[in-house]
Amino acid sequence: MAIVGRPNVGKSALFNRLVGRRVSIVHEEEGVTRDRIACEANWDGERFELLDTGGLGHFGKQVATDQIVAGTEMQAEIAIGDASFIIFVVDITAGLAPLDEEVARILHESGRTIILAANKADNPEREEDCCDFDQLGFPVFPVSAVHNRGINALMEELIPLLPKEENPTEREPLRVAVVGRPNAGKSSYINRLLRDERVIVSDVPGTTRDSIEIPFAIGSGETARHYQLIDTAGVQKDTRGKSAVDWFSNLRTDKSIERADVVVIVLDAETGPTTRDKKVAAKVIEAQKGCILLINKWDLAKEAEEDITQTKYLPVLRETLPFMGFAPVLFVSAKSGYNIKRSIEAIDYVAAQTRTEITTGVLNRVIQQAVEKYPPPVAKGKRLKVYYATQSGTNPIYFKVFVNNPDCARSNWLAYLQNQMRAAFGLEGAPIFIKLVARSRPIR
């Protein structure tokens, strides 16, 4: 379900109201929401994905010249294409604006089911003004996202219209491997999730010697989400000269990473990232898995150093693990339960990102903008020419980019192109791979 409209009509406020917490930034300044913001929502037991978008703000085929505005509108177009259902938000206090009519035209062409939410109807008198929007051709519901007026009526109309789909996790549970060096708190984290002492927790490093798989579900009935949690042995620093048990523990951890859909890398907040943590992260990158960095024992780190904050800690972490810049970071405490629920939301989010499919047209627009902004440098006396690109796979996400000569590519420019794709499409936690394919000339 996507929320769309022109800028500054209250889309993010409605998004936050439906999700039940502040996820999107709400501000009077236009254009605060630039990217699609996706979050799972639950309304009376019905679970669905909700997309917040930036404002659509141009007429007809007019193209935004500002790069940020153009990117914002592209994200909104992607959301419209992805959504099964759209909530079109307008500002009832401003009346019907020309841009509202332009957004309505775009939505009529989309072929999606649309409901119009006339926002900022803070009192019954304002509700009478919603008739101005009838001419747009959509069912109109007066609402106030800030004051929670009319939201129930809107959702009662909307929920039955959502397509019913099979719960994919019931047949194939999401496989989540929890990895890290010994004594980082992996087993404690899993026990906190399960609210049960299912795995042995000890201060002695190496207590977990085998990979333990545990079924786990959130919710009940048809909408329950099913997981297979894999608690792994701590990755040993060097198994040469160690016992066969340690060697096999590392091997089973590697196999668990390979079989996982998402990998949670648990780090100790007190000691910070170590060489072994880098090796664990490298294993996840090599296995091409979506991942999350979980900074455990955050409560203990704050006790040890009172002035430490997440804002101060995060840049140091990114500097120490620069190749993991795509992975979301969450600070947690398995002992107190701090942010444990949010970790499951992060796992679901990354799993969804690894399955993202991008249309060829949108992908090529992003690449074209990237090339125009920073053309490929000359290498070996020739310049790389980029013709077009397609997405060739998900989980991990693969792109084929057709060029004149792959040997002309420089690694720093390919890294730039990858970063531009992440800036355009998000893909947090999802590994991206770009394969250059030689083609003698572009397709006309």
Secondary structure, 3 states (H helix, E strand, C coil): CEEECCCCCCHHHHHHHHHCCCCCCCCCCCCCCCCCEEEEEEECCEEEEEEECCCCCCCCCCCCCCHHHHHHHHHHHHHHHHCCEEEEEEECCCCCCHHHHHHHHHHHHHCCEEEEEEECCCCHHHHHHHHHHHHHCCCEEECECCCCECHHHHHHHHHHHCCCCCCHHHHCCEEEEEECCCCCCHHHHHHHHHCCCCCCCCCCCCCCCCCEEEEEEECCHHHCEEEEEEECCCCCCCCCCCCHHHHHHHHHHHHHHHHCCEEEEEEECCCCCCHHHHHHHHHHHHCCCEEEEEEECHHHHHHHCCCCCHHHHHHHHHHHCHHHCCCCEEECCCCCCCCHHHHHHHHHHHHHHHCCCCCHHHHHHHHHHHHHHCCCCEECCEECCEEEEEEEECCCEEEEEEECCHHHCCHHHHHHHHHHHHHHHCCCCCCEEEEEEECCCCCC
